[in-house]
């Protein structure tokens, strides 16, 4: 299974991340299929740049983004924001009640 995730580079205390397409069984910083962009958390504000066309290509071919990359791609407008699934029927009922209360206002 292919994943779109961050691979850490940079020296100790100065992290820099590449956004890569990688087999999910490979180590975090191991061999990757394609480099899609980068993320630099040390700039102000943090820099996240990716090749939008290549990200769309890999998503259409079944690559799954990690939670962190999913959040960044949602900010870029490439995918829908991540929605956590309810963990129980009680949580589902709470969510439905909250939605009904919001709709009633």
N, C-alpha and C positions, 0 to 999 in steps of 0.2 A: 504494500500500500504506500502510495506516495504522500508525503507531507510537505507543506510549505511552513518552514519554521526558521527560527533565528539560530545562526551559528556564531559563537563568540570568537572575537579576535581582539587584538590590542594587548597591551602589557598589563601587568597587575595594577589595579586601581584606575585604569583608563580603558574601560570596556568600549568596544565597537562591534556592532553586529552586522552580519550579512543576512539578507533574506534569501533563503535557498530552497530549492525543491530537492527533496532527499527521500530515500527509502526509509520507512519508519524503523527498520531494524538496525540502521547504521548509527554509530555514535553521534552525539550532538555536533562535534567539530570534524566529523569524518567526511568521507567522499560524498559529493553531491552531484545531482544531475545538471542543475542550472542555477546560476546566480541571478536573482531577480532584482536586487537592489540592496539598500543598506539602511541601518538605523543607528543614529549616534545620540545616545542619551545625555551626553555632556554639553552639547550646544544649548544655547538659551534662545528660543525654545528647542526642545529635542527635535532632531531632523529625522524624518522617515521618507525615503524616496524609493519607489519601485517602478518598474516598467509595466504600465497598466495593461498593455496588450498581451504581454507574456503571462501576467497573473491570470487574466481572463482565459487564456489558452489552457493553462494548467488546471484551473478550476473546472473548465469544461471537460477535461480529460480525467476527472475524478480525484485530483489532489485535494487533500483535506488540510486546511490551515490549523495551526496550533491556536490555543485560546488567545495568546498575546497577539499573534499575527492577525487573527480574526478581528480583534478589537481595532488594530491599526487599519486594516482594510475597510472596516465599516466606517471609520472616520474619513477615509479617502472616498467613500461612496461606491466602492467596488462590489460590496456584498451587504446583505441585510445585517443589522445588529444581532448579536448572539442572544438567544432567549433560553434561559435555564428551564429545563423540564421540571414539573412538580414531582416531588419525591414520594408523595402519597396521595390518597384520595382526600384526606383532610386538607392538605396543602392546595389541592385542586379546588376544593370547596371554598377555601378562604379566598383564593384568587377570583373565583366566580362571584363571591359576595362583594369583594372590593370593586370589581368591575361594575356590578349592578348598582352599588352605592354611588360610584362616580357618574354613572349614566343617569341616575335619579336627580343629581344636583344640577 
